[in-house]
Amino acid sequence: MTEPGGNSASNSTDVQRTAIMHYAAPPVVGGVEAVIEAHVQTFVQAGLSVTVIAGRGNGDALPSKAEFVRIPKIDSQHPEIAQVSRQLRQGKVPSALDALANQLVETLAPVLSRFDSLIVHNILTKRFNLPLTVALSKLLDEGIIQNCIAWCHDIGWTSDHSLPNLHPGYPWDLLRTQRDDVSYVTVSEHRQQALADLFGCPPEEIAVVYNGVDPSLLLGLTEEGRSLVDRMDLLASDLILLMPVRVTQAKNIELALGVVAALNTEVRDARLVLTGPPDPHDEESMAYFRDLQTLRSDLGVRDEMRFVFESGPDGEEGFTIDMTVVADLFRVSDVVFMPSHREGFGMPVLEAGLVGKPMICTEVPAAQEIGGEDVLTIDPEGDPERIAERILSFVERSPVHRLRRRVRQGYTWKAIFERDIKPLITRAE
């Protein structure tokens, strides 16, 4: 029987409905369970319907808008399943195998018929619940399952560790049989080639979808910081420069605008973020800010130069942030940039050093006395194009920067969902 853990699966017919199935789900700790949790989060953030179907787990451990259905015999550790698995490991096919498979067919048919897509993690390539593998094969034969996607983290028949537990014939051969009505996904090109060799098919018939990372979690972003980073669309950019300063003439923001314009002739998308506001009660300060906005438009870098002051939830209201959110931006940025005419000390030099960011600045006291040769100094009256060239040369020598950029552009869960996962489920439309 099914046991809802959270909301029951939706019966709406106007929403693309996807189910994700595995032996267990969060809060069970495991690599596949962690991937499922991340996948579910991306579905929810995209406003799509998603239901997790598992033998163990709890709907409370999933994002609040996800749904959960518990079917105990999906669990590889269910007593009846475990007993059959012990006999199967010895090469014996117990009579209980088909009986359990038929029970699962009866239980799963009305559940799975409600979904447009079913993502099955490991069940079609691993031996841990062969009655479930048999049941899914029968449901596919009967046309109950629509748009089945086999997510193959691991492949039993290509694993030296698993091979002693697999035997020729039924039901083990199901784990090495390619089905025309299933789309196969592996988590690396290495796994793709292994599965293609097993099936005897071209590798191109098997998709590769890598695992991803959650930048908000790894970078320790606050909710306000995450929202600000999303509004400014920073993570997709090639280079993020941070100016942690207020809007004053001493900060030489005109040069910064010229540099970001020059950078964007060399790279696809460089961003410059200035954290501090003008003084909204000072007419001269606000007039200077408006002059900068005009210069920004004249240079064609309206999207590339972002003032936090104008990047709040309500674009019509001035927006200010505290040091907690400034710290978020330090961790997100690639470079700290201070082209100031003058500084009493230059605190951002210390802050950049602590969070491990390259520091590019004029010869402010902190740069000379503390940073020494470990900062890149520039002339506050220098040529923007020459400064841009020096910045690119400085950062592009770093393998840390190159890997960081590659990951944030292509391997966040959001990027992976939009590029790789969403096309798989929209095939059912």
C-alpha positions, 0 to 999 in steps of 0.5 A, a space after each residue: 500500500 502507499 503511504 503519503 509522507 507529505 502531500 499526496 501526488 497531484 491529480 492535476 492534468 495541466 501541470 507537467 508531473 514528474 516522479 523520482 524513484 529510489 530505494 530510499 530518500 532523505 533523510 536517509 544519508 547517501 550519495 544518491 539520496 543527496 542527489 535526489 534532494 538536490 534534483 527535487 529542490 531544482 524542480 521546486 525552484 522552477 515551479 514544477 510538480 515533483 513527487 519522490 517515491 521511495 521505500 524509506 524516507 520522510 516527506 518532511 526532509 524534502 523541500 516543502 512543495 515536493 510530494 512524497 509517497 512511501 511504498 515499503 517494498 521499494 526499500 532494498 532492506 525490506 525483510 521480504 526483499 532482503 530475503 529474496 536478495 540473499 537467495 539471488 546472490 547465490 544464483 537461485 531464483 526463488 518463487 517469491 521473486 515473481 510474487 513480490 514483483 506482481 505485488 509491486 506492479 499492483 501497488 505501483 500501477 495506479 501511482 505511476 499512471 499519474 505521472 508524465 515522467 518517471 526518473 528511476 535512480 539505479 533500479 534498472 542497473 543495480 541488483 539491490 531490489 530485483 523484484 522492483 526491477 522486474 515490476 518496472 519492466 512489466 509496467 513498461 511493457 504494459 505502457 503504464 510508465 510514461 517517459 522513463 528515465 533511468 539514472 545510472 549512478 552505478 552499473 552492476 554488470 560493469 563493477 568488479 565488486 558486484 559481478 560475483 552477485 550477478 548470474 546469467 539469465 533472468 532476472 539478472 539480465 534485465 540489468 544489462 538489457 537496453 530498452 527502447 522505451 527508456 532514456 538512459 542517463 549516466 553521471 560521467 563520460 566514463 560511466 557512459 562508455 561503460 554502459 554503452 559497452 554493456 548494451 552494445 550501443 553508441 555512447 551518444 544514445 546515453 546522456 551524461 548529466 553531471 552532479 552539481 553543487 549548491 553555491 548558496 550552501 558551499 559559499 555560506 550565503 545568507 537568504 538576502 545575499 542569495 537573493 541579491 546574487 540571483 537578482 544581479 545574475 552574478 554566477 553565470 558571468 565570466 569575471 566578478 569584480 567587487 568594489 566594497 566601497 560607498 559612492 564617493 568621488 574619492 573611490 574613482 568609480 569613473 575609472 572602474 566603469 571604463 575598466 569594466 567596459 574594456 573587460 567586456 571587449 575581451 570576455 563574454 560577461 564581466 561584472 562589477 558590483 559596488 556595494 555601498 550607497 550614495 548619501 540619499 540626503 546629500 544633493 551633491 552625492 545623489 547628483 554624482 550617482 546620477 552622473 555615474 549612471 549616465 556614464 554607465 549607459 554611455 559606455 554600454 555597461 548598464 548590465 555589467 556595472 551593478 550598484 547594490 543601491 539600485 538592485 533591491 527587491 523594489 528597483 524604485 527604492 534605494 537598497 542598502 546592505 549590512 556587512 553580513 551581505 557584503 561578506 556574501 559578495 566577497 565570497 561570490 566575487 573573483 577579484 576585489 577592485 579598488 581604484 581609489 584616488 585616496 584611502 585612509 587605510 584600505 580595509 578591503 585589502 585585509 578582507 580580500 586576503 582573509 577570504 582568499 580573493 585577489 586584490 587589485 588596487 591603487 597604492 593605498 596604505 594597506 596595500 603597500 604596508 600589508 599586501 606588499 607584492 601579494 596585491 596587484 597595484 594600478 595607477 588611478 589615472 591609468 588607461 582602462 584598457 591597459 588595466 583590463 589587460 593586466 587584470 585578465 592576465 593576473 586572474 587567468 594565470 590561476 587554475 583556482 579561478 579557472 576551475 571556479 568559473 567553470 563550476 559556477 557557470 556550468 555545474 551548479 544544480 540550477 545550471 544543470 537542471 536548465 541545460 540537462 534535466 528539464 529537456 529530459 522531462 519535457 520530452 513527454 509533452 
